[in-house]
Amino acid sequence: MLFIACSSWEATSERAASNINNILFGISTNLLGIIVTVSFVQYFIDMQDEKQAQLEEVALIKRYDRFMTVLINRYLMYFHCVTTPINKRKNENPLEIKNDFIFEDMCDLYEQSLYTCEGIFEPSIVLFYKAEEKLRNYIIDMVENIDFKYNEELLQILMRFVESSIEYDMRGAILGNINTQSGGEKLTKTISKYINDSSQQWVEKGKRGELSANIMLPYVQLYQVLKIETDLLIRYNQYLGGLK
């Protein structure tokens, strides 16, 4: 309309042309005003919708976290049993996430957990794997039901936990050794001795690829995944702390 208003009106009287131009200019400026106003209102509405969607996503994450916290604590209980020699277990907080344990600390992973809630006579590693699987499955459910449009970093933490749990999973071999005999004694006793022997440097051998057919490979894999998972749980707690 502004283009038409600025065009030549040679075939029209000066007064008619002036009236037409005034009308066109008036309509054009009013339309521009409406467009600007509507755009601003729409932008404001979109911003409000975006903020509301973000708040709803955070609220959903917090609801999931209530049960997630319970599963993490259960995970840590048995993680503590797996990564702490039995004679030191009473001296540490079992719900504290520790990432400074060494390979030799896992020497009693086949010993009883001493927790009565899930079977006092079951080996610690058995109870740990049960707790780890429940936590992993819950994380998968969480990832499937939350978009994480506004919390991409948290999504990556959770996805990495699931990927690591599956990638390093050697539970078949580790649990399968429980009832195996070797040289007249239970294989688990032999493995515990091997784990406790720091001179063997099993982790370093694993990094150099020297354990491809060695009975200790699953335990080195377990050690590595525990390091990864605890680091991710620390990051998860830090992120949720920021949301709260």
C-alpha atoms as one frame of an Amber mdcrd trajectory, in Angstrom:
protein
   0.000   0.000   0.000   2.877   2.347   0.751   4.282   1.561  -2.681   0.943
   2.389  -4.320   0.617   5.572  -2.274   4.030   6.750  -3.427   3.221   5.990
  -7.082   2.313   8.653  -9.639  -1.397   9.534 -10.056  -1.198  11.466 -13.367
  -4.616  10.305 -14.540  -6.326  11.433 -11.321  -7.091  14.899 -10.053  -4.696
  16.322  -7.490  -7.359  16.360  -4.750  -8.468  12.759  -5.413  -4.886  11.623
  -5.576  -4.162  13.344  -2.251  -7.164  11.690  -0.625  -6.222   8.283  -1.947
  -2.642   8.736  -0.745  -3.820   9.800   2.715  -6.124   6.807   2.960  -3.425
   4.399   1.799  -0.825   5.923   4.149  -3.277   5.694   7.037  -4.166   2.088
   6.348  -0.491   1.161   5.852   0.712   2.749   9.078  -2.188   1.207  11.012
  -1.393  -2.220   9.577   2.272  -1.791  10.439   1.277  -0.851  13.970  -0.947
  -3.915  14.230   1.827  -6.158  12.893   4.362  -4.780  15.398   1.889  -5.086
  18.266   0.830  -8.614  17.362   4.477  -9.644  16.888   5.391  -8.259  20.298
   2.423  -9.925  21.981   3.182 -13.229  20.253   6.839 -12.972  21.282   5.795
 -12.335  24.879   3.381 -15.286  24.785   6.079 -17.522  23.297   8.496 -16.452
  26.015   5.928 -17.245  28.686   5.186 -20.622  27.100   8.914 -21.345  26.912
   9.386 -20.450  30.569   6.393 -22.566  31.579   7.670 -25.537  29.558  11.050
 -25.191  31.227   9.475 -25.116  34.693   7.358 -28.172  33.869  10.423 -30.088
  32.687  12.314 -29.235  35.873   9.305 -30.275  37.974   9.179 -33.631  36.142
  12.904 -34.175  36.669  12.497 -33.470  40.390   9.636 -35.962  40.642  11.786
 -38.636  39.034  14.669 -37.671  41.295  12.711 -38.550  44.447  12.791 -42.241
  43.563  16.145 -41.903  41.812  17.673 -40.829  45.135  16.384 -43.996  46.811
  17.880 -46.167  44.064  21.196 -44.309  44.193  21.406 -44.862  47.957  20.724
 -48.562  47.500  23.382 -48.651  44.774  25.869 -46.934  47.109  25.198 -49.374
  49.939  26.383 -52.310  47.867  28.973 -50.294  45.972  30.526 -49.653  49.386
  30.596 -53.401  50.080  32.206 -54.171  46.721  34.896 -51.478  46.948  35.746
 -51.733  50.659  37.572 -54.603  52.388  35.259 -56.176  54.937  37.428 -55.146
  57.909  37.112 -51.471  56.939  33.395 -51.272  56.132  32.292 -50.056  59.562
  34.677 -47.096  59.464  33.157 -45.392  56.416  29.822 -43.879  55.456  28.213
 -46.353  53.025  26.099 -43.629  51.380  29.013 -41.361  50.558  30.046 -41.454
  46.924  33.760 -42.198  46.918  35.792 -42.267  43.752  39.246 -42.737  45.253
  39.131 -46.502  45.827  41.832 -48.684  44.278  41.593 -52.045  42.542  42.859
 -53.929  45.601  39.951 -52.544  47.661  37.647 -54.887  45.710  39.252 -58.010
  47.216  36.158 -58.854  49.304  33.533 -58.364  46.610  32.474 -62.013  47.016
  32.089 -61.690  50.783  28.699 -61.216  52.451  27.300 -57.708  52.574  26.040
 -58.105  56.182  22.894 -56.180  55.255  19.751 -58.021  56.307  17.411 -56.172
  53.934  18.210 -58.338  50.893  19.773 -61.525  52.173  22.617 -61.491  54.656
  24.345 -64.512  53.116  24.395 -63.290  49.507  27.742 -62.074  48.127  28.110
 -58.305  47.951  28.662 -58.344  44.194  25.355 -60.147  43.645  23.430 -57.502
  45.583  25.362 -54.725  43.886  24.463 -55.950  40.418  20.791 -56.142  41.398
  20.884 -52.545  42.657  22.838 -51.342  39.625  20.385 -52.947  37.213  17.391
 -51.341  38.968  19.092 -47.961  38.794  20.005 -48.406  35.138  16.468 -49.439
  34.172  15.008 -46.476  36.036  17.368 -44.107  34.237  16.294 -45.597  30.899
  12.662 -44.992  31.873  13.529 -41.424  32.890  15.280 -40.719  29.578  12.343
 -42.127  27.618   9.739 -40.014  29.427  11.464 -36.626  29.677  12.414 -34.545
  26.626  15.378 -32.810  28.335  14.911 -29.908  25.940  16.217 -27.487  28.561
  18.555 -29.848  30.417  20.715 -31.387  27.718  23.707 -31.708  30.046  21.708
 -33.847  32.467  20.545 -36.035  29.578  24.149 -36.656  28.555  25.066 -37.656
  32.122  22.209 -40.158  32.283  22.853 -41.524  28.799  26.524 -42.005  29.600
  25.625 -43.979  32.744  23.444 -46.393  30.770  25.982 -46.721  27.953  28.847
 -47.443  30.375  26.780 -49.959  32.357  26.066 -51.912  29.184  29.465 -51.468
  27.526  31.480 -52.699  30.519  28.976 -55.324  31.649  30.831 -58.470  32.701
  28.354 -59.708  35.297  27.896 -63.033  33.537  31.536 -63.972  34.060  31.838
 -62.424  37.526  28.697 -64.044  38.918  29.391 -67.294  37.083  32.610 -67.735
  39.061  30.763 -67.925  42.391  30.088 -71.665  42.231  33.213 -72.644  40.277
  35.998 -74.754  41.817  39.675 -74.341  40.931  42.571 -76.392  42.330  40.496
 -77.823  45.145  39.123 -74.480  46.378  36.439 -72.054  45.299  37.538 -69.921
  42.374  36.308 -66.817  44.186  38.994 -67.329  46.856  41.681 -67.432  44.193
  40.304 -64.329  42.503  40.194 -62.438  45.791  43.876 -63.258  46.320  44.689
 -62.052  42.806  42.786 -58.796  43.316  44.592 -58.168  46.594  47.994 -58.699
  44.975  49.072 -55.175  44.022  52.310 -56.430  42.480  50.347 -57.841  39.534
  49.211 -54.362  38.411  46.051 -55.753  36.841  44.590 -52.373  35.874  47.761
 -51.306  34.063  47.867 -54.650  32.256  44.249 -54.156  31.234  45.006 -50.719
  29.818  47.853 -52.219  27.785  45.527 -54.914  26.411  47.362 -57.764  28.097
  44.293 -59.395  29.678  42.269 -60.350  26.615  42.080 -64.012  27.672  42.808
 -63.590  31.367  40.407 -64.488  34.166  41.040 -61.031  35.708  39.727 -59.047
  32.740  36.097 -58.905  34.031  37.293 -57.498  37.356  39.372 -54.805  35.682
  36.304 -53.946  33.597  34.225 -53.813  36.777  36.753 -51.490  38.394  36.671
 -49.176  35.380  32.887 -49.002  35.172  32.589 -48.310  38.901  34.923 -45.345
  38.473  32.852 -44.048  35.561  29.477 -44.578  37.240  30.445 -42.925  40.514
  31.851 -39.933  38.646  28.557 -39.638  36.743  26.501 -39.929  39.945  28.551
 -37.114  41.475  27.834 -34.967  38.419  24.147 -35.940  38.570  23.861 -34.839
  42.209  25.644 -31.575  41.453  23.290 -30.855  38.555  20.168 -31.650  40.588
  21.513 -29.482  43.380  21.623 -26.609  40.929  18.013 -27.216  39.901  16.786
 -27.251  43.492
